[in-house]
Every structure is written in C-alpha cells, then in structure tokens.
Amino acid sequence: MNNTASFSIPLSLRASGSALKIIAILSMVADHCAYFLMEPDAPFYGVLRSFGRIAFPVFAFLVAEGFAHSRDRMRYFLILAFSGMVSEIPWLMLNGADGTHNVMFTLALGVAALAVFDRLCEHGPLSFVGVSGMAALAWWLGTDYDWRGVLMIFLFYILRHGTMRPWLERSSTHFPSQALLQIIFTFPLMAHYGIAGAMLASAVIFLYDGTRGFIRGNAAKYAFYSVYPAHLLLIAALI
C-alpha cells in the first residue's frame, strides 16, 4: 500500500461517472460554440478549443466503462447508432455534405469493436483483426475522430481496472486512480488533437472513482444522449 502514495488522490476530489459526463458535455458545447460561432482570432477562442479537447477522451472512457457494465450490449450499440442517425441532420446542417459523419457513429463503432474483441478474445490475433476492422471502417466512413477514436475506446477497455488485474484497495482518506495505465497508453492518441486538451482530459479521467453517480434511470440516460443532437441543432439555428 505504501508504494502507491504518489498515485493516490484525496477522496474529496474523486469524480463519479455522472460528474465526468457533465464535464464532457460542457467541454463539447464550449468547443462547438467556439468552432462554429467564433472567428479563430477571437478572444478566448483558443482557450475554449483547448477546453473542448476534454470531451471525446472522456466520452470514450465512459463508453468503455458503460460497455463493461452493460447488461444488454446490443441495446447499448443500437442507442448510440440511433443517436448518430438523429444527429446526422444537424451535423449536415453545420458541415455540409463533406463526407464526414458525427461522433456518435464513432462511439457506436467503438462498442462494436469491444463486442468483437470479447467474442473473439480466446482466438488471440483474430480478435485484434476484428478491432482493426472496426477502426478502419470508422476511417473509411469519415466519422469524427475516426480510427483514433475507436482505438482509444479499445485501449480504455482492455486497460481498465476490472479487465487487466485488480488495483490496490482504497484507504479511508485516499484512493489510487484506476486509470493510470489507461491514460499512459491513450495519451498519444489524445495529444494528436492538442497537448493542453490531452492533459486536461487525462486529469479528469484520473479523478474517476468507479461509481455511476447521480445520472440514473432511463429518463436521465436518454436526456444525456439527446444533448448532442440538440446542441448541434441550436448552433445551426444561430448561424
């Protein structure tokens, strides 16, 4: 227990999955408002874009956690895919027919990659071929964050606390972060979109305490998924 002191943080600073969702939503909205509504030389544009880089890594992390805890993984995939289809309309309104597709499809393909991995993991290399195929499909379709997004979700999943090996127990005053390995191995992917944003996202993920938090029940869950298309539609109406 003593040799983990440098990796421990006070319990008062821990963050539930719900807290991470709220941070990611605020980051996403700030990023899209800056990108679509502000000029690059406007005050705080760079600050908002850097803050906005928190969103996807945290969402990718939460998808990996959600998949691990889901009792109906097909339903989880279908919810993300349906959200992607709904979000495609405001996405096209903002981006035009440029051949790209919204990030919900990336998250859905990430879930599909994890399902393939779990189904084929006993076959060794074949499972990684399946994951690579999903990443390639994201690239081919031009989904937001494309293959890097799928790979990030996959790394968060295989390096999570319950997948690899148990982490040390919490003490009464501190708990060791379960996300240290996940951050180390996904940081190069996060850093592709900006070092400052990658560091902020890593800090948020590091605080995760493994609990669901206050966002519970179907109503709250579907409200959470509706934020993405709703805020894109609002931004499109303001342009």
C-alpha positions in Angstrom: 0.0 0.0 0.0 2.8 2.4 0.8 4.3 2.3 -2.7 1.1 3.7 -4.2 1.1 7.0 -2.3 2.3 9.0 -5.3 -0.6 7.7 -7.4 -3.3 8.5 -4.8 -5.6 11.5 -4.5 -7.9 12.6 -1.7 -11.4 11.1 -1.7 -12.9 14.6 -1.6 -11.5 15.2 -5.2 -12.9 12.0 -6.7 -15.4 12.2 -9.5 -18.2 9.8 -10.4 -19.2 8.8 -13.9 -22.0 11.3 -13.8 -19.6 14.1 -12.9 -17.4 13.1 -15.9 -20.4 13.2 -18.2 -21.3 16.8 -17.1 -17.7 17.9 -17.6 -17.6 16.3 -21.0 -20.9 17.9 -22.1 -19.7 21.4 -21.0 -16.4 20.8 -22.9 -18.2 19.6 -26.0 -20.6 22.6 -26.1 -17.8 25.1 -25.5 -15.7 23.5 -28.3 -18.5 23.6 -30.8 -19.6 27.1 -29.9 -16.1 28.3 -30.5 -15.6 26.3 -33.7 -18.9 27.2 -35.4 -19.7 30.6 -33.8 -16.4 32.4 -33.3 -13.5 33.5 -35.5 -10.1 31.8 -34.8 -8.6 35.2 -33.8 -11.4 36.0 -31.3 -10.6 36.3 -27.6 -10.8 33.0 -25.7 -11.2 31.0 -29.0 -8.0 29.0 -28.2 -9.0 28.6 -24.6 -12.4 27.2 -25.5 -11.0 24.9 -28.1 -8.4 23.5 -25.6 -11.1 23.0 -23.0 -13.1 21.3 -25.7 -10.5 18.7 -26.2 -11.6 17.1 -22.9 -14.9 15.9 -24.4 -14.0 13.0 -26.7 -11.4 11.2 -24.5 -13.9 11.4 -21.5 -16.8 10.1 -23.7 -14.5 7.3 -25.0 -13.5 6.4 -21.4 -17.2 6.3 -20.4 -18.2 4.2 -23.3 -15.6 1.6 -22.3 -16.9 1.7 -18.8 -20.5 1.5 -20.0 -19.8 -1.5 -22.2 -18.1 -3.3 -19.3 -21.1 -2.8 -17.0 -23.9 -3.1 -19.6 -26.3 -6.0 -19.3 -27.5 -5.6 -22.9 -24.6 -4.6 -25.1 -26.6 -4.9 -28.3 -29.1 -2.3 -26.9 -26.2 -0.1 -25.9 -24.8 -0.2 -29.5 -28.3 0.5 -31.0 -28.8 3.5 -28.8 -25.5 5.0 -29.9 -26.2 4.2 -33.5 -29.7 5.7 -33.4 -28.3 8.8 -31.7 -25.9 9.0 -34.6 -28.6 8.8 -37.2 -30.6 11.5 -35.4 -27.5 13.7 -35.0 -26.6 13.4 -38.7 -29.2 16.0 -39.7 -27.8 18.9 -37.6 -24.3 17.6 -38.4 -25.0 18.0 -42.2 -26.6 21.4 -41.5 -23.3 22.6 -39.9 -20.7 20.7 -42.0 -22.5 20.2 -45.3 -22.0 17.1 -47.4 -18.3 16.9 -46.8 -18.1 13.1 -46.4 -17.7 13.2 -42.7 -20.2 11.8 -40.1 -20.8 12.7 -36.5 -19.0 11.3 -33.4 -21.9 9.1 -32.2 -21.1 6.7 -35.0 -17.5 6.6 -33.8 -18.7 5.7 -30.3 -21.1 3.0 -31.8 -18.2 1.5 -33.8 -16.1 1.5 -30.6 -18.8 -0.5 -28.9 -18.9 -2.9 -31.9 -15.1 -3.2 -31.7 -15.3 -4.2 -28.0 -18.1 -6.7 -28.7 -15.9 -8.3 -31.4 -12.9 -8.3 -29.1 -14.9 -10.0 -26.3 -16.3 -12.6 -28.7 -13.0 -13.5 -30.3 -10.5 -12.8 -27.5 -9.9 -16.5 -27.0 -8.7 -16.7 -30.6 -5.8 -14.3 -30.0 -4.8 -12.3 -33.1 -8.2 -12.8 -34.7 -9.7 -10.5 -32.1 -7.3 -7.7 -32.9 -8.0 -8.1 -36.6 -11.7 -7.6 -35.8 -10.9 -4.4 -33.8 -8.7 -3.1 -36.6 -11.5 -3.7 -39.0 -13.8 -1.5 -36.9 -11.2 1.2 -36.7 -10.7 1.0 -40.5 -14.4 1.3 -41.0 -14.5 4.4 -38.9 -11.7 5.9 -41.1 -13.4 4.9 -44.3 -16.7 6.4 -43.2 -15.1 9.6 -42.1 -16.6 9.6 -38.6 -15.4 12.2 -36.2 -12.1 11.1 -34.6 -12.2 8.1 -37.0 -9.8 5.2 -36.2 -8.1 7.0 -33.4 -11.5 7.3 -31.6 -12.2 3.5 -31.9 -8.6 2.7 -30.8 -8.9 5.0 -27.8 -12.1 3.2 -26.7 -10.5 -0.2 -27.1 -7.4 0.8 -25.1 -9.5 2.3 -22.3 -11.4 -1.0 -22.2 -8.5 -3.5 -22.2 -6.6 -1.5 -19.6 -9.5 -0.8 -17.3 -9.4 -1.9 -13.6 -11.6 -5.0 -14.0 -10.1 -6.2 -17.3 -6.4 -6.5 -16.6 -5.6 -7.0 -12.9 -7.0 -5.7 -9.6 -5.7 -2.3 -8.4 -4.9 -1.8 -4.8 -7.7 -1.2 -2.3 -8.7 2.3 -1.3 -7.8 3.6 2.1 -10.1 5.8 4.3 -8.5 9.0 3.1 -7.1 8.4 -0.4 -7.8 6.1 -3.3 -5.4 5.1 -6.1 -6.5 6.0 -9.6 -7.7 3.1 -11.6 -7.0 5.0 -14.8 -3.2 5.4 -14.7 -2.3 2.8 -17.3 -5.3 3.9 -19.5 -4.0 7.5 -19.5 -0.4 6.5 -20.3 -1.3 4.4 -23.3 -4.1 6.6 -24.7 -2.2 9.9 -24.2 -0.5 9.8 -27.7 -3.9 9.5 -29.3 -5.4 12.3 -27.2 -2.3 14.5 -27.8 -2.9 14.3 -31.6 -5.7 16.9 -31.0 -3.7 19.1 -28.7 -1.3 18.6 -25.8 -3.2 21.0 -23.5 -6.5 19.3 -24.1 -4.9 15.9 -23.6 -3.5 16.9 -20.3 -6.9 18.3 -19.2 -8.7 15.2 -20.3 -6.2 13.0 -18.5 -6.7 14.9 -15.3 -10.5 14.5 -15.5 -10.2 10.7 -16.2 -7.7 10.3 -13.4 -10.3 11.5 -10.9 -12.8 8.8 -11.8 -13.8 6.8 -8.8 -15.6 3.9 -10.4 -19.1 4.9 -9.3 -22.1 5.7 -11.6 -23.1 8.9 -9.8 -26.4 10.8 -9.8 -27.4 10.3 -13.5 -29.6 7.2 -13.2 -32.7 5.8 -14.8 -33.9 5.8 -18.4 -35.1 9.4 -18.5 -31.8 10.8 -17.4 -29.9 8.5 -19.7 -31.9 9.4 -22.8 -31.7 13.1 -21.8 -27.9 12.8 -21.8 -27.9 11.2 -25.3 -30.2 14.0 -26.6 -27.8 16.8 -25.7 -25.5 16.0 -28.6 -28.1 16.5 -31.5 -29.9 19.2 -29.6 -26.9 21.5 -29.1 -25.8 20.9 -32.8 -29.3 21.9 -33.9 -29.3 25.0 -31.7 -25.9 26.1 -33.0 -27.1 25.5 -36.6 -30.1 27.8 -35.9 -27.8 30.5 -34.6 -25.6 30.6 -37.7 
